[in-house]
Amino acid sequence: MDFGRIGTAMITPFKKDGTINYPELERIINHLIDNGTDSIIACGTTSENPTMSTEEKIEVVRFTVEKVAGRVPVIAGTGDNETAYSIMMTHKAEENGANGIMLVTPYYNKPNQRGMYAHFETIAKETTLPIMLYNVPGRTGANILAETTIALSKDVPNITCIKEASGNLDQMGDIIENVDSDFFVYSGDDGLTLPLLAIGGRGIISVASHVVGKDMQQMIRAFEEGRHQEAAQIHRALLPLVRALFAQPNPSPIKYAMTKLGFDTLDVRMPMMEMLPEEKAAFDEIWNTYQAKAEQFRALQTN
């Protein structure tokens, strides 16, 4: 299955009492599909899944699949640092109609490469769904080495892609060079979308696409069509906004940014915290600067 160029790691909106706001989640799903998202990742890190119960995770995936209604693929984040739990969550996602699953590197217990290989291989044997590996050493404390990713891509047929959030373009390049053409490498860092495309990557599993998905698609199209100066212009304009979206712990900034588009998404679950007034003011300045720059390259689409 083709997950496209931009997959959005979707936020989870909460009500003031901390419960999930499902009507607002449906609005977000429709917004993403209408604004540049090729696939939706439900229950990834940006969803605040560490604070969600097992029942909530299962229901969010089921609800997302129902409301997407086949318009784009839905990838369920089912990975955990316990292999058996990951298998159980994968079975639930498959039962509820997910089109793929995302498996994060086991965190905290930090297995060696042999343990990582066994973890991913064991889960993969339990499902027919395509699997996206998720390498994010900054959060898990463990890096999936390129050699391990390459071996899994060749040995396990339904491991079809990786979200590489290591920030290491050399590692990503090694993977791209040594896997088959039907195995895709996605960036897990919005700011590396264009650099990764330049070395043969597939695209981005994005946070920023909640608010600038169409701009990111324009950048990708410009690159693919050889309009490299335009692509670079958009990339440079995006960088300060991307930095602002991660200046505070994710997803607090993107949840604040979504309120600018009329969404009720400000609330986060502890230990995440709403941004302070001065932090919001700093974000507003960057947001307004970006909108002014974006007018220039958006105009190129109509010329």
C-alpha positions as CSV (number, residue, x, y, z in Angstrom):
1,M,0.0,0.0,0.0
2,D,1.2,3.5,-0.9
3,F,1.1,5.8,2.2
4,G,1.9,8.8,0.0
5,R,4.3,11.6,0.5
6,I,2.9,13.2,3.6
7,G,1.5,11.2,6.5
8,T,0.3,13.3,9.5
9,A,0.9,12.2,13.0
10,M,-2.5,13.3,14.2
11,I,-3.2,15.1,17.5
12,T,-5.9,14.0,19.9
13,P,-8.3,16.7,21.0
14,F,-9.3,16.6,24.6
15,K,-12.2,18.3,26.5
16,K,-11.7,20.3,29.6
17,D,-12.4,17.3,31.7
18,G,-9.6,15.4,30.0
19,T,-11.8,13.0,27.9
20,I,-11.3,12.7,24.2
21,N,-13.3,15.2,22.1
22,Y,-14.6,12.9,19.3
23,P,-16.6,15.5,17.4
24,E,-13.5,17.7,17.2
25,L,-11.4,14.7,16.2
26,E,-13.7,14.1,13.3
27,R,-13.3,17.8,12.3
28,I,-9.5,17.3,12.4
29,I,-9.6,14.2,10.3
30,N,-11.6,16.0,7.6
31,H,-9.3,19.0,7.8
32,L,-6.2,16.9,7.3
33,I,-7.6,15.1,4.3
34,D,-8.7,18.4,2.7
35,N,-5.3,20.0,3.3
36,G,-2.5,17.9,2.0
37,T,-2.5,14.7,4.1
38,D,-1.9,11.5,2.2
39,S,-2.3,9.2,5.2
40,I,-3.2,9.6,8.8
41,I,-1.2,8.1,11.7
42,A,-3.5,7.5,14.7
43,C,-2.0,7.0,18.2
44,G,1.5,8.1,17.4
45,T,3.6,10.2,19.8
46,T,1.9,13.4,18.7
47,S,-1.5,11.9,19.8
48,E,-0.2,11.9,23.4
49,N,-0.6,8.1,23.3
50,P,1.6,7.6,26.4
51,T,-1.2,9.2,28.4
52,M,-4.0,7.2,26.7
53,S,-5.5,4.0,28.1
54,T,-5.5,0.9,26.0
55,E,-9.3,1.3,25.5
56,E,-8.8,4.8,24.3
57,K,-6.1,3.9,21.8
58,I,-8.3,1.1,20.4
59,E,-11.3,3.4,20.1
60,V,-9.3,6.3,18.5
61,V,-8.1,3.9,15.8
62,R,-11.6,2.5,15.2
63,F,-13.1,6.0,15.1
64,T,-10.5,7.3,12.7
65,V,-10.9,4.4,10.3
66,E,-14.7,4.9,10.4
67,K,-14.6,8.6,9.8
68,V,-11.8,8.5,7.1
69,A,-14.1,6.0,5.3
70,G,-11.4,4.9,2.9
71,R,-10.4,8.4,1.7
72,V,-6.7,7.9,2.8
73,P,-4.8,5.1,4.5
74,V,-5.0,5.0,8.3
75,I,-1.8,3.8,10.1
76,A,-2.2,2.8,13.7
77,G,0.6,3.3,16.2
78,T,0.6,-0.1,18.0
79,G,4.2,-0.3,19.0
80,D,5.2,-0.6,22.7
81,N,8.2,-1.7,24.6
82,E,6.5,-5.0,25.3
83,T,6.3,-7.3,22.3
84,A,3.2,-9.2,23.5
85,Y,1.3,-5.9,24.1
86,S,2.3,-4.7,20.7
87,I,1.0,-7.8,19.1
88,M,-2.3,-7.5,21.0
89,M,-2.7,-3.8,19.9
90,T,-1.8,-4.8,16.3
91,H,-4.5,-7.4,16.3
92,K,-7.0,-4.8,17.5
93,A,-6.0,-2.3,14.9
94,E,-6.3,-5.0,12.2
95,E,-9.8,-5.9,13.5
96,N,-10.8,-2.3,13.4
97,G,-9.8,-1.8,9.8
98,A,-6.4,0.0,9.9
99,N,-4.5,-0.1,6.7
100,G,-1.1,-0.3,8.3
101,I,0.7,-0.2,11.7
102,M,3.6,1.8,13.0
103,L,6.0,0.1,15.4
104,V,8.3,2.3,17.6
105,T,11.6,1.1,18.8
106,P,11.2,-0.4,22.3
107,Y,11.9,2.3,24.7
108,Y,13.3,2.3,28.3
109,N,14.3,-1.3,28.2
110,K,16.6,-0.4,25.2
111,P,17.2,-3.8,23.6
112,N,20.3,-4.4,21.5
113,Q,20.0,-4.8,17.7
114,R,19.3,-8.5,17.9
115,G,16.5,-7.8,20.3
116,M,15.0,-5.1,18.1
117,Y,15.1,-7.4,15.1
118,A,13.4,-10.2,17.0
119,H,10.8,-7.7,18.4
120,F,9.8,-6.4,15.0
121,E,10.0,-9.8,13.2
122,T,7.8,-11.4,15.9
123,I,5.1,-8.7,15.6
124,A,5.2,-8.8,11.8
125,K,4.5,-12.5,11.8
126,E,1.2,-11.8,13.6
127,T,-0.3,-9.6,11.0
128,T,-0.8,-9.2,7.3
129,L,-0.8,-5.4,7.5
130,P,2.1,-3.4,6.1
131,I,4.4,-2.2,8.8
132,M,6.2,1.2,9.2
133,L,9.1,1.0,11.6
134,Y,9.6,4.1,13.8
135,N,13.1,5.1,14.8
136,V,13.2,7.9,17.3
137,P,16.3,7.5,19.5
138,G,15.8,10.9,21.1
139,R,12.6,9.5,22.7
140,T,13.4,5.8,23.1
141,G,17.1,6.0,24.0
142,A,17.9,3.4,21.3
143,N,18.8,3.7,17.6
144,I,17.8,1.2,15.0
145,L,21.0,0.9,13.0
146,A,20.9,1.0,9.3
147,E,22.0,-2.6,9.1
148,T,19.1,-3.7,11.2
149,T,16.6,-1.8,9.1
150,I,18.1,-3.1,5.9
151,A,18.0,-6.7,7.2
152,L,14.3,-6.4,8.3
153,S,13.4,-4.9,4.9
154,K,14.8,-7.9,3.1
155,D,13.8,-10.6,5.5
156,V,10.3,-9.6,6.6
157,P,7.9,-9.0,3.6
158,N,5.4,-6.8,5.3
159,I,7.9,-4.4,6.8
160,T,7.6,-1.9,4.0
161,C,8.9,1.5,5.3
162,I,10.5,3.4,8.1
163,K,9.9,6.7,9.8
164,E,13.4,7.8,10.5
165,A,13.4,10.4,13.3
166,S,17.1,10.0,14.1
167,G,17.9,13.2,12.3
168,N,20.9,11.4,10.7
169,L,20.8,11.9,7.0
170,D,23.9,9.6,6.6
171,Q,22.0,6.8,8.2
172,M,19.0,7.4,6.1
173,G,21.1,7.5,3.0
174,D,22.7,4.2,3.9
175,I,19.2,2.6,4.2
176,I,18.0,4.1,0.9
177,E,21.1,2.8,-0.9
178,N,20.8,-0.8,0.3
179,V,17.1,-1.6,0.4
180,D,14.9,-2.6,-2.5
181,S,13.0,0.1,-4.5
182,D,9.7,-0.9,-2.8
183,F,10.9,-0.1,0.7
184,F,10.4,3.6,1.6
185,V,12.2,5.9,4.0
186,Y,10.2,8.8,5.5
187,S,11.6,11.6,7.6
188,G,10.3,11.9,11.1
189,D,11.6,15.5,11.2
190,D,9.6,18.2,9.3
191,G,12.7,20.2,8.7
192,L,14.4,17.4,6.8
193,T,11.7,16.7,4.3
194,L,13.4,18.4,1.4
195,P,16.9,17.2,2.2
196,L,15.6,13.6,2.5
197,L,13.8,13.8,-0.8
198,A,17.0,15.0,-2.4
199,I,18.8,11.7,-1.4
200,G,15.9,9.5,-2.5
201,G,13.6,9.4,0.5
202,R,9.8,9.0,0.1
203,G,8.4,11.8,2.2
204,I,7.5,12.9,5.7
205,I,5.5,11.7,8.7
206,S,4.7,15.2,9.8
207,V,3.4,17.3,12.6
208,A,3.6,20.6,10.7
209,S,1.2,19.3,8.1
210,H,-1.7,19.9,10.5
211,V,-1.4,23.6,9.6
212,V,0.8,23.8,6.5
213,G,0.0,20.6,4.6
214,K,-0.8,22.3,1.3
215,D,2.4,24.3,1.5
216,M,4.4,21.1,2.1
217,Q,2.8,19.4,-0.8
218,Q,3.6,22.4,-3.0
219,M,7.3,22.1,-1.9
220,I,7.3,18.3,-2.8
221,R,5.7,18.9,-6.2
222,A,8.1,21.7,-7.0
223,F,11.0,19.4,-6.2
224,E,9.6,16.5,-8.2
225,E,8.9,18.7,-11.2
226,G,12.5,20.2,-11.1
227,R,11.5,23.6,-9.8
228,H,14.2,23.4,-7.2
229,Q,14.5,27.1,-6.4
230,E,10.8,27.2,-5.5
231,A,11.1,24.0,-3.4
232,A,14.1,25.6,-1.6
233,Q,12.2,28.8,-1.0
234,I,9.3,27.0,0.7
235,H,11.7,24.8,2.7
236,R,13.5,27.9,4.0
237,A,10.2,29.6,4.9
238,L,9.0,26.5,6.7
239,L,12.1,26.1,8.9
240,P,11.5,28.8,11.5
241,L,7.9,27.6,11.8
242,V,9.0,24.0,12.2
243,R,11.5,25.1,14.9
244,A,8.7,27.0,16.7
245,L,6.5,23.9,16.6
246,F,9.1,22.0,18.6
247,A,10.3,24.8,20.8
248,Q,8.1,23.4,23.5
249,P,7.4,19.7,24.0
250,N,5.2,18.2,21.2
251,P,2.2,18.4,20.8
252,S,1.6,21.6,22.9
253,P,2.7,24.0,20.1
254,I,0.9,22.3,17.3
255,K,-2.3,22.1,19.4
256,Y,-2.0,25.9,20.0
257,A,-1.3,26.4,16.2
258,M,-4.5,24.5,15.4
259,T,-6.5,27.0,17.5
260,K,-5.5,29.6,14.9
261,L,-7.5,27.6,12.3
262,G,-10.6,27.5,14.6
263,F,-10.0,24.1,16.3
264,D,-10.7,23.4,20.0
265,T,-7.3,21.7,20.6
266,L,-5.6,23.7,23.3
267,D,-5.9,21.1,26.1
268,V,-3.1,18.6,26.7
269,R,-2.8,15.8,29.2
270,M,-0.3,16.1,32.0
271,P,2.7,15.9,32.1
272,M,2.3,17.9,28.9
273,M,1.5,21.6,29.7
274,E,-0.2,24.3,27.7
275,M,2.2,27.0,26.5
276,L,2.7,30.1,28.6
277,P,1.5,33.4,27.3
278,E,5.0,34.6,26.4
279,E,5.6,31.3,24.6
280,K,2.4,31.8,22.6
281,A,3.4,35.4,21.8
282,A,6.8,34.2,20.5
283,F,5.0,31.6,18.3
284,D,2.5,34.2,17.1
285,E,5.4,36.3,15.8
286,I,6.9,33.5,13.8
287,W,3.4,32.4,12.6
288,N,2.7,35.9,11.2
289,T,6.1,36.1,9.5
290,Y,5.5,32.7,7.9
291,Q,2.1,33.7,6.6
292,A,3.6,36.8,4.9
293,K,6.3,34.7,3.2
294,A,3.8,32.0,2.2
295,E,1.8,34.5,0.2
296,Q,4.7,34.8,-2.2
297,F,5.2,31.1,-3.0
298,R,1.5,30.3,-2.9
299,A,1.0,32.9,-5.6
300,L,3.4,30.8,-7.8
301,Q,0.7,28.1,-8.0
302,T,-1.7,30.4,-9.8
303,N,0.9,31.8,-12.2
